[in-house]
Amino acid sequence: MDAATDTAGAISKARGRKDANGQQAVFKTNPLKLTLDDGVRLKIVADEAGEKYGDWVKAKAEECGMLAAVVRKIVNAKAADKWEEESRKAEQLNLAFDEIGDV
């Protein structure tokens, strides 16, 4: 058998979402088509906000003498209300590095 016949049955048709009963949902493009411009505007705003946030993180990192990844991690922990959990992770990571030492 060649490669074409090996994969002939593998790709049948695109499978979409399922409804509450587990049945294939009806494929409708009109709701998307009617609001696509709104989605595009939201995407542009999100991209711009992401750039502004990245610039802010870099500036704060430089101002504080920290790595940008550390500043981002602190902001993410605060925003997700996971301060205690992330703090414990950082302490444990620091302890592991201290105990293992230079390898």
A tleap script that builds the chain and sets N, CA, C and O, in Angstrom:
source leaprc.protein.ff14SB
mol = sequence {
  NMET ASP ALA ALA THR ASP THR ALA GLY ALA
  ILE SER LYS ALA ARG GLY ARG LYS ASP ALA
  ASN GLY GLN GLN ALA VAL PHE LYS THR ASN
  PRO LEU LYS LEU THR LEU ASP ASP GLY VAL
  ARG LEU LYS ILE VAL ALA ASP GLU ALA GLY
  GLU LYS TYR GLY ASP TRP VAL LYS ALA LYS
  ALA GLU GLU CYS GLY MET LEU ALA ALA VAL
  VAL ARG LYS ILE VAL ASN ALA LYS ALA ALA
  ASP LYS TRP GLU GLU GLU SER ARG LYS ALA
  GLU GLN LEU ASN LEU ALA PHE ASP GLU ILE
  GLY ASP CVAL
}
set mol.1.N position { 0.836 -1.194 0.000 }
set mol.1.CA position { 0.000 0.000 0.000 }
set mol.1.C position { 0.870 1.244 0.000 }
set mol.1.O position { 1.917 1.287 0.646 }
set mol.2.N position { 0.428 2.244 -0.726 }
set mol.2.CA position { 1.185 3.481 -0.709 }
set mol.2.C position { 0.588 4.445 0.319 }
set mol.2.O position { -0.461 4.164 0.898 }
set mol.3.N position { 1.245 5.563 0.543 }
set mol.3.CA position { 0.836 6.519 1.582 }
set mol.3.C position { -0.554 7.080 1.321 }
set mol.3.O position { -1.296 7.357 2.264 }
set mol.4.N position { -0.915 7.251 0.053 }
set mol.4.CA position { -2.227 7.819 -0.263 }
set mol.4.C position { -3.356 6.898 0.179 }
set mol.4.O position { -4.373 7.368 0.689 }
set mol.5.N position { -3.191 5.607 -0.008 }
set mol.5.CA position { -4.261 4.683 0.387 }
set mol.5.C position { -4.243 4.413 1.879 }
set mol.5.O position { -5.278 4.066 2.449 }
set mol.6.N position { -3.095 4.562 2.529 }
set mol.6.CA position { -3.017 4.369 3.977 }
set mol.6.C position { -3.825 5.420 4.731 }
set mol.6.O position { -4.410 5.118 5.772 }
set mol.7.N position { -3.866 6.641 4.224 }
set mol.7.CA position { -4.535 7.724 4.939 }
set mol.7.C position { -5.902 8.056 4.362 }
set mol.7.O position { -6.555 8.986 4.836 }
set mol.8.N position { -6.346 7.324 3.358 }
set mol.8.CA position { -7.615 7.652 2.700 }
set mol.8.C position { -8.774 7.679 3.684 }
set mol.8.O position { -9.611 8.578 3.604 }
set mol.9.N position { -8.856 6.729 4.609 }
set mol.9.CA position { -9.963 6.695 5.547 }
set mol.9.C position { -9.732 7.521 6.795 }
set mol.9.O position { -10.652 7.689 7.595 }
set mol.10.N position { -8.547 8.035 6.983 }
set mol.10.CA position { -8.218 8.750 8.210 }
set mol.10.C position { -8.883 10.114 8.279 }
set mol.10.O position { -9.227 10.593 9.360 }
set mol.11.N position { -9.060 10.734 7.128 }
set mol.11.CA position { -9.640 12.072 7.111 }
set mol.11.C position { -11.035 11.945 6.509 }
set mol.11.O position { -11.190 11.824 5.294 }
set mol.12.N position { -12.040 11.974 7.369 }
set mol.12.CA position { -13.391 11.830 6.853 }
set mol.12.C position { -14.017 13.198 6.645 }
set mol.12.O position { -14.167 13.645 5.508 }
set mol.13.N position { -14.383 13.865 7.726 }
set mol.13.CA position { -14.924 15.218 7.608 }
set mol.13.C position { -14.606 15.969 8.881 }
set mol.13.O position { -14.348 15.369 9.924 }
set mol.14.N position { -14.625 17.259 8.788 }
set mol.14.CA position { -14.330 18.082 9.962 }
set mol.14.C position { -15.422 17.868 11.006 }
set mol.14.O position { -16.611 17.860 10.690 }
set mol.15.N position { -15.007 17.700 12.217 }
set mol.15.CA position { -15.963 17.532 13.300 }
set mol.15.C position { -16.040 18.832 14.088 }
set mol.15.O position { -15.018 19.400 14.471 }
set mol.16.N position { -17.263 19.295 14.324 }
set mol.16.CA position { -17.442 20.548 15.034 }
set mol.16.C position { -17.890 20.312 16.457 }
set mol.16.O position { -17.715 19.224 17.007 }
set mol.17.N position { -18.456 21.316 17.035 }
set mol.17.CA position { -18.956 21.250 18.404 }
set mol.17.C position { -20.138 20.307 18.480 }
set mol.17.O position { -20.789 19.992 17.485 }
set mol.18.N position { -20.387 19.869 19.705 }
set mol.18.CA position { -21.552 19.041 19.953 }
set mol.18.C position { -22.512 19.808 20.852 }
set mol.18.O position { -22.094 20.617 21.680 }
set mol.19.N position { -23.813 19.542 20.676 }
set mol.19.CA position { -24.808 20.212 21.502 }
set mol.19.C position { -24.936 19.507 22.852 }
set mol.19.O position { -24.179 18.581 23.144 }
set mol.20.N position { -25.888 19.941 23.671 }
set mol.20.CA position { -26.058 19.391 25.018 }
set mol.20.C position { -26.379 17.902 25.001 }
set mol.20.O position { -26.108 17.200 25.975 }
set mol.21.N position { -26.949 17.417 23.917 }
set mol.21.CA position { -27.294 15.998 23.799 }
set mol.21.C position { -26.177 15.170 23.185 }
set mol.21.O position { -26.349 13.969 22.973 }
set mol.22.N position { -25.051 15.778 22.900 }
set mol.22.CA position { -23.922 15.065 22.312 }
set mol.22.C position { -24.025 14.905 20.810 }
set mol.22.O position { -23.222 14.197 20.202 }
set mol.23.N position { -24.999 15.552 20.212 }
set mol.23.CA position { -25.173 15.487 18.760 }
set mol.23.C position { -24.337 16.568 18.096 }
set mol.23.O position { -24.041 17.605 18.690 }
set mol.24.N position { -23.967 16.305 16.866 }
set mol.24.CA position { -23.218 17.290 16.087 }
set mol.24.C position { -24.024 18.578 16.011 }
set mol.24.O position { -25.188 18.549 15.610 }
set mol.25.N position { -23.441 19.693 16.383 }
set mol.25.CA position { -24.129 20.979 16.344 }
set mol.25.C position { -24.336 21.404 14.894 }
set mol.25.O position { -23.556 21.050 14.009 }
set mol.26.N position { -25.392 22.163 14.672 }
set mol.26.CA position { -25.662 22.679 13.327 }
set mol.26.C position { -24.642 23.765 13.031 }
set mol.26.O position { -24.448 24.682 13.829 }
set mol.27.N position { -24.000 23.658 11.893 }
set mol.27.CA position { -22.954 24.585 11.464 }
set mol.27.C position { -23.612 25.815 10.854 }
set mol.27.O position { -24.269 25.723 9.817 }
set mol.28.N position { -23.433 26.988 11.508 }
set mol.28.CA position { -24.025 28.239 11.041 }
set mol.28.C position { -22.942 29.300 10.985 }
set mol.28.O position { -22.251 29.530 11.978 }
set mol.29.N position { -22.786 29.942 9.855 }
set mol.29.CA position { -21.775 30.991 9.726 }
set mol.29.C position { -22.348 32.395 9.884 }
set mol.29.O position { -21.599 33.338 10.138 }
set mol.30.N position { -23.647 32.548 9.741 }
set mol.30.CA position { -24.244 33.884 9.770 }
set mol.30.C position { -24.008 34.621 11.092 }
set mol.30.O position { -23.682 35.807 11.053 }
set mol.31.N position { -24.157 33.975 12.273 }
set mol.31.CA position { -23.878 34.723 13.516 }
set mol.31.C position { -22.455 35.274 13.569 }
set mol.31.O position { -22.234 36.369 14.088 }
set mol.32.N position { -21.497 34.532 13.042 }
set mol.32.CA position { -20.116 35.008 12.990 }
set mol.32.C position { -19.970 36.129 11.976 }
set mol.32.O position { -19.349 37.157 12.247 }
set mol.33.N position { -20.555 35.914 10.801 }
set mol.33.CA position { -20.461 36.906 9.733 }
set mol.33.C position { -21.021 38.252 10.174 }
set mol.33.O position { -20.456 39.296 9.847 }
set mol.34.N position { -22.127 38.236 10.914 }
set mol.34.CA position { -22.780 39.475 11.337 }
set mol.34.C position { -21.969 40.261 12.363 }
set mol.34.O position { -22.105 41.481 12.454 }
set mol.35.N position { -21.129 39.575 13.133 }
set mol.35.CA position { -20.374 40.250 14.206 }
set mol.35.C position { -18.864 40.159 14.015 }
set mol.35.O position { -18.108 40.453 14.941 }
set mol.36.N position { -18.421 39.764 12.846 }
set mol.36.CA position { -16.986 39.587 12.598 }
set mol.36.C position { -16.200 40.880 12.803 }
set mol.36.O position { -15.095 40.854 13.345 }
set mol.37.N position { -16.759 42.006 12.374 }
set mol.37.CA position { -16.052 43.287 12.557 }
set mol.37.C position { -15.849 43.600 14.037 }
set mol.37.O position { -14.817 44.152 14.419 }
set mol.38.N position { -16.830 43.250 14.874 }
set mol.38.CA position { -16.672 43.433 16.323 }
set mol.38.C position { -15.519 42.583 16.842 }
set mol.38.O position { -14.708 43.049 17.643 }
set mol.39.N position { -15.449 41.352 16.392 }
set mol.39.CA position { -14.365 40.465 16.807 }
set mol.39.C position { -13.005 40.991 16.388 }
set mol.39.O position { -12.036 40.910 17.144 }
set mol.40.N position { -12.938 41.527 15.189 }
set mol.40.CA position { -11.673 42.091 14.689 }
set mol.40.C position { -11.263 43.283 15.554 }
set mol.40.O position { -10.095 43.410 15.923 }
set mol.41.N position { -12.220 44.155 15.878 }
set mol.41.CA position { -11.902 45.313 16.734 }
set mol.41.C position { -11.409 44.861 18.111 }
set mol.41.O position { -10.436 45.401 18.637 }
set mol.42.N position { -12.077 43.881 18.680 }
set mol.42.CA position { -11.642 43.363 19.990 }
set mol.42.C position { -10.241 42.765 19.914 }
set mol.42.O position { -9.438 42.946 20.830 }
set mol.43.N position { -9.945 42.058 18.834 }
set mol.43.CA position { -8.610 41.458 18.651 }
set mol.43.C position { -7.543 42.541 18.582 }
set mol.43.O position { -6.475 42.403 19.178 }
set mol.44.N position { -7.827 43.610 17.861 }
set mol.44.CA position { -6.866 44.716 17.733 }
set mol.44.C position { -6.630 45.373 19.091 }
set mol.44.O position { -5.489 45.661 19.453 }
set mol.45.N position { -7.712 45.612 19.845 }
set mol.45.CA position { -7.584 46.216 21.176 }
set mol.45.C position { -6.775 45.292 22.094 }
set mol.45.O position { -5.916 45.756 22.843 }
set mol.46.N position { -7.052 43.985 22.033 }
set mol.46.CA position { -6.316 43.028 22.871 }
set mol.46.C position { -4.834 43.015 22.515 }
set mol.46.O position { -3.983 42.972 23.403 }
set mol.47.N position { -4.522 43.054 21.223 }
set mol.47.CA position { -3.119 43.081 20.799 }
set mol.47.C position { -2.420 44.346 21.293 }
set mol.47.O position { -1.289 44.289 21.776 }
set mol.48.N position { -3.096 45.477 21.171 }
set mol.48.CA position { -2.514 46.740 21.637 }
set mol.48.C position { -2.315 46.721 23.146 }
set mol.48.O position { -1.294 47.188 23.651 }
set mol.49.N position { -3.298 46.177 23.866 }
set mol.49.CA position { -3.179 46.088 25.324 }
set mol.49.C position { -2.025 45.166 25.697 }
set mol.49.O position { -1.284 45.440 26.641 }
set mol.50.N position { -1.877 44.083 24.963 }
set mol.50.CA position { -0.773 43.159 25.220 }
set mol.50.C position { 0.578 43.831 25.028 }
set mol.50.O position { 1.505 43.614 25.809 }
set mol.51.N position { 0.683 44.644 23.988 }
set mol.51.CA position { 1.926 45.380 23.747 }
set mol.51.C position { 2.192 46.377 24.873 }
set mol.51.O position { 3.322 46.494 25.349 }
set mol.52.N position { 1.148 47.096 25.299 }
set mol.52.CA position { 1.303 48.076 26.385 }
set mol.52.C position { 1.701 47.379 27.683 }
set mol.52.O position { 2.559 47.862 28.422 }
set mol.53.N position { 1.068 46.236 27.949 }
set mol.53.CA position { 1.402 45.469 29.154 }
set mol.53.C position { 2.847 44.989 29.092 }
set mol.53.O position { 3.566 45.075 30.087 }
set mol.54.N position { 3.280 44.491 27.951 }
set mol.54.CA position { 4.663 44.047 27.792 }
set mol.54.C position { 5.654 45.176 28.009 }
set mol.54.O position { 6.689 44.996 28.651 }
set mol.55.N position { 5.328 46.340 27.467 }
set mol.55.CA position { 6.194 47.510 27.659 }
set mol.55.C position { 6.251 47.907 29.134 }
set mol.55.O position { 7.313 48.250 29.655 }
set mol.56.N position { 5.083 47.856 29.805 }
set mol.56.CA position { 5.025 48.190 31.228 }
set mol.56.C position { 5.875 47.215 32.035 }
set mol.56.O position { 6.627 47.627 32.919 }
set mol.57.N position { 5.755 45.918 31.729 }
set mol.57.CA position { 6.526 44.899 32.452 }
set mol.57.C position { 8.019 45.146 32.272 }
set mol.57.O position { 8.774 45.095 33.243 }
set mol.58.N position { 8.448 45.410 31.053 }
set mol.58.CA position { 9.872 45.660 30.796 }
set mol.58.C position { 10.362 46.889 31.550 }
set mol.58.O position { 11.450 46.878 32.126 }
set mol.59.N position { 9.557 47.950 31.545 }
set mol.59.CA position { 9.948 49.177 32.235 }
set mol.59.C position { 10.051 48.949 33.741 }
set mol.59.O position { 11.007 49.402 34.370 }
set mol.60.N position { 9.076 48.253 34.324 }
set mol.60.CA position { 9.109 47.976 35.770 }
set mol.60.C position { 10.275 47.067 36.122 }
set mol.60.O position { 10.927 47.253 37.149 }
set mol.61.N position { 10.533 46.097 35.282 }
set mol.61.CA position { 11.652 45.187 35.535 }
set mol.61.C position { 12.962 45.955 35.553 }
set mol.61.O position { 13.807 45.753 36.425 }
set mol.62.N position { 13.114 46.824 34.593 }
set mol.62.CA position { 14.343 47.632 34.533 }
set mol.62.C position { 14.433 48.559 35.740 }
set mol.62.O position { 15.492 48.691 36.354 }
set mol.63.N position { 13.329 49.192 36.072 }
set mol.63.CA position { 13.287 50.120 37.210 }
set mol.63.C position { 13.587 49.405 38.531 }
set mol.63.O position { 14.225 49.975 39.416 }
set mol.64.N position { 13.128 48.161 38.661 }
set mol.64.CA position { 13.286 47.407 39.911 }
set mol.64.C position { 14.531 46.526 39.933 }
set mol.64.O position { 14.849 45.930 40.962 }
set mol.65.N position { 15.230 46.440 38.819 }
set mol.65.CA position { 16.403 45.578 38.761 }
set mol.65.C position { 16.041 44.101 38.785 }
set mol.65.O position { 16.809 43.276 39.279 }
set mol.66.N position { 14.867 43.766 38.249 }
set mol.66.CA position { 14.398 42.377 38.220 }
set mol.66.C position { 14.326 41.895 36.777 }
set mol.66.O position { 14.384 42.682 35.833 }
set mol.67.N position { 14.201 40.600 36.636 }
set mol.67.CA position { 13.934 40.036 35.322 }
set mol.67.C position { 12.467 40.286 34.973 }
set mol.67.O position { 11.603 40.276 35.849 }
set mol.68.N position { 12.197 40.509 33.698 }
set mol.68.CA position { 10.824 40.740 33.258 }
set mol.68.C position { 9.930 39.547 33.596 }
set mol.68.O position { 8.760 39.728 33.934 }
set mol.69.N position { 10.460 38.355 33.510 }
set mol.69.CA position { 9.680 37.148 33.828 }
set mol.69.C position { 9.221 37.154 35.281 }
set mol.69.O position { 8.131 36.675 35.592 }
set mol.70.N position { 10.044 37.692 36.162 }
set mol.70.CA position { 9.685 37.757 37.581 }
set mol.70.C position { 8.561 38.769 37.789 }
set mol.70.O position { 7.602 38.492 38.510 }
set mol.71.N position { 8.673 39.927 37.168 }
set mol.71.CA position { 7.621 40.939 37.281 }
set mol.71.C position { 6.310 40.396 36.737 }
set mol.71.O position { 5.260 40.574 37.353 }
set mol.72.N position { 6.364 39.738 35.595 }
set mol.72.CA position { 5.172 39.165 34.978 }
set mol.72.C position { 4.550 38.108 35.891 }
set mol.72.O position { 3.329 38.046 36.032 }
set mol.73.N position { 5.385 37.281 36.508 }
set mol.73.CA position { 4.903 36.226 37.409 }
set mol.73.C position { 4.207 36.840 38.626 }
set mol.73.O position { 3.171 36.339 39.065 }
set mol.74.N position { 4.762 37.909 39.167 }
set mol.74.CA position { 4.164 38.580 40.322 }
set mol.74.C position { 2.808 39.174 39.953 }
set mol.74.O position { 1.838 39.022 40.694 }
set mol.75.N position { 2.743 39.846 38.814 }
set mol.75.CA position { 1.478 40.445 38.376 }
set mol.75.C position { 0.442 39.354 38.113 }
set mol.75.O position { -0.716 39.498 38.504 }
set mol.76.N position { 0.844 38.267 37.456 }
set mol.76.CA position { -0.090 37.171 37.179 }
set mol.76.C position { -0.614 36.546 38.463 }
set mol.76.O position { -1.796 36.213 38.553 }
set mol.77.N position { 0.252 36.385 39.454 }
set mol.77.CA position { -0.174 35.807 40.736 }
set mol.77.C position { -1.191 36.708 41.419 }
set mol.77.O position { -2.192 36.229 41.951 }
set mol.78.N position { -0.938 37.999 41.405 }
set mol.78.CA position { -1.856 38.959 42.025 }
set mol.78.C position { -3.184 39.004 41.267 }
set mol.78.O position { -4.251 39.014 41.880 }
set mol.79.N position { -3.118 39.031 39.951 }
set mol.79.CA position { -4.327 39.125 39.133 }
set mol.79.C position { -5.193 37.878 39.245 }
set mol.79.O position { -6.419 37.971 39.200 }
set mol.80.N position { -4.570 36.715 39.389 }
set mol.80.CA position { -5.314 35.454 39.471 }
set mol.80.C position { -5.670 35.091 40.903 }
set mol.80.O position { -6.237 34.027 41.152 }
set mol.81.N position { -5.339 35.970 41.850 }
set mol.81.CA position { -5.594 35.728 43.271 }
set mol.81.C position { -4.939 34.419 43.735 }
set mol.81.O position { -5.534 33.622 44.461 }
set mol.82.N position { -3.695 34.232 43.286 }
set mol.82.CA position { -2.935 33.036 43.655 }
set mol.82.C position { -1.628 33.425 44.341 }
set mol.82.O position { -0.609 32.750 44.191 }
set mol.83.N position { -1.673 34.519 45.093 }
set mol.83.CA position { -0.465 35.041 45.715 }
set mol.83.C position { 0.203 34.014 46.620 }
set mol.83.O position { 1.399 33.753 46.493 }
set mol.84.N position { -0.579 33.424 47.546 }
set mol.84.CA position { -0.019 32.461 48.502 }
set mol.84.C position { 0.558 31.241 47.785 }
set mol.84.O position { 1.665 30.799 48.093 }
set mol.85.N position { -0.190 30.704 46.837 }
set mol.85.CA position { 0.256 29.517 46.107 }
set mol.85.C position { 1.555 29.789 45.353 }
set mol.85.O position { 2.491 28.993 45.422 }
set mol.86.N position { 1.615 30.907 44.635 }
set mol.86.CA position { 2.819 31.235 43.868 }
set mol.86.C position { 3.988 31.570 44.786 }
set mol.86.O position { 5.140 31.291 44.456 }
set mol.87.N position { 3.694 32.167 45.934 }
set mol.87.CA position { 4.740 32.469 46.905 }
set mol.87.C position { 5.362 31.179 47.437 }
set mol.87.O position { 6.582 31.080 47.565 }
set mol.88.N position { 4.521 30.192 47.747 }
set mol.88.CA position { 5.032 28.887 48.215 }
set mol.88.C position { 5.883 28.214 47.144 }
set mol.88.O position { 6.926 27.631 47.441 }
set mol.89.N position { 5.430 28.301 45.903 }
set mol.89.CA position { 6.197 27.713 44.797 }
set mol.89.C position { 7.575 28.374 44.690 }
set mol.89.O position { 8.584 27.695 44.502 }
set mol.90.N position { 7.606 29.700 44.812 }
set mol.90.CA position { 8.871 30.428 44.710 }
set mol.90.C position { 9.803 30.066 45.859 }
set mol.90.O position { 11.005 29.893 45.656 }
set mol.91.N position { 9.251 29.951 47.066 }
set mol.91.CA position { 10.075 29.572 48.225 }
set mol.91.C position { 10.655 28.177 48.042 }
set mol.91.O position { 11.831 27.941 48.319 }
set mol.92.N position { 9.821 27.255 47.572 }
set mol.92.CA position { 10.277 25.884 47.387 }
set mol.92.C position { 11.342 25.798 46.295 }
set mol.92.O position { 12.317 25.059 46.427 }
set mol.93.N position { 11.146 26.559 45.215 }
set mol.93.CA position { 12.127 26.581 44.138 }
set mol.93.C position { 13.454 27.144 44.635 }
set mol.93.O position { 14.516 26.614 44.310 }
set mol.94.N position { 13.396 28.214 45.419 }
set mol.94.CA position { 14.594 28.820 45.971 }
set mol.94.C position { 15.319 27.840 46.893 }
set mol.94.O position { 16.542 27.718 46.836 }
set mol.95.N position { 14.560 27.141 47.741 }
set mol.95.CA position { 15.143 26.158 48.643 }
set mol.95.C position { 15.806 25.023 47.863 }
set mol.95.O position { 16.898 24.575 48.216 }
set mol.96.N position { 15.145 24.564 46.809 }
set mol.96.CA position { 15.719 23.495 45.988 }
set mol.96.C position { 17.033 23.930 45.350 }
set mol.96.O position { 18.001 23.169 45.338 }
set mol.97.N position { 17.071 25.143 44.825 }
set mol.97.CA position { 18.310 25.639 44.217 }
set mol.97.C position { 19.414 25.775 45.281 }
set mol.97.O position { 20.562 25.409 45.027 }
set mol.98.N position { 19.076 26.293 46.458 }
set mol.98.CA position { 20.058 26.446 47.531 }
set mol.98.C position { 20.612 25.101 47.953 }
set mol.98.O position { 21.825 24.958 48.112 }
set mol.99.N position { 19.745 24.106 48.139 }
set mol.99.CA position { 20.188 22.811 48.621 }
set mol.99.C position { 20.968 22.025 47.578 }
set mol.99.O position { 21.923 21.322 47.906 }
set mol.100.N position { 20.561 22.146 46.331 }
set mol.100.CA position { 21.273 21.416 45.279 }
set mol.100.C position { 22.603 22.088 44.990 }
set mol.100.O position { 23.599 21.418 44.720 }
set mol.101.N position { 22.618 23.402 45.046 }
set mol.101.CA position { 23.859 24.139 44.826 }
set mol.101.C position { 24.305 24.095 43.382 }
set mol.101.O position { 23.536 23.736 42.490 }
set mol.102.N position { 25.534 24.457 43.165 }
set mol.102.CA position { 26.096 24.419 41.811 }
set mol.102.C position { 26.363 22.990 41.414 }
set mol.102.O position { 27.034 22.250 42.134 }
set mol.103.N position { 25.848 22.608 40.288 }
set mol.103.CA position { 26.097 21.234 39.806 }
set mol.103.C position { 26.940 21.240 38.580 }
set mol.103.O position { 27.249 20.179 38.038 }
savepdb mol mol.pdb
quit
